[in-house]
Amino acid sequence: MSFTILRSIFQIFNVFNYVIEQCLLTSGKFRQLANDLFLENLCL
């Protein structure tokens, strides 16, 4: 019984971790894109 609870908690934690990772990756890409656009406009 407790093993099942632990396993489900672990799975939830994994999903949570994955979501945070994806959010960080996405924000990183957006930041990179914003930097590129800013530099492009600066150079023009």
C-alpha positions in Angstrom: 0.0 0.0 0.0 2.6 2.5 1.1 4.8 1.5 -1.9 2.0 2.4 -4.3 1.6 5.8 -2.6 5.3 6.4 -2.8 5.4 5.4 -6.5 2.5 7.8 -7.3 4.2 10.6 -5.5 7.4 9.9 -7.4 5.5 9.9 -10.7 3.8 13.2 -9.8 7.2 14.7 -8.9 8.7 13.5 -12.2 5.8 15.1 -14.1 6.3 18.3 -12.1 10.0 18.3 -12.8 9.4 17.8 -16.5 6.9 20.7 -16.7 9.4 23.0 -14.9 12.2 21.9 -17.2 10.0 22.6 -20.3 9.0 26.0 -19.0 12.7 26.9 -18.4 13.7 25.7 -21.9 10.8 27.6 -23.5 11.6 30.8 -21.5 15.3 30.4 -22.5 14.3 30.1 -26.1 12.1 33.1 -25.9 14.9 35.1 -24.2 17.3 34.0 -26.9 14.8 35.0 -29.6 14.2 38.4 -27.9 18.0 39.0 -27.7 18.4 38.1 -31.3 15.6 40.5 -32.4 17.0 43.2 -30.2 20.5 42.9 -31.6 19.1 42.7 -35.1 17.2 46.0 -34.6 20.2 47.5 -32.9 22.4 46.6 -35.9 19.9 47.9 -38.4 
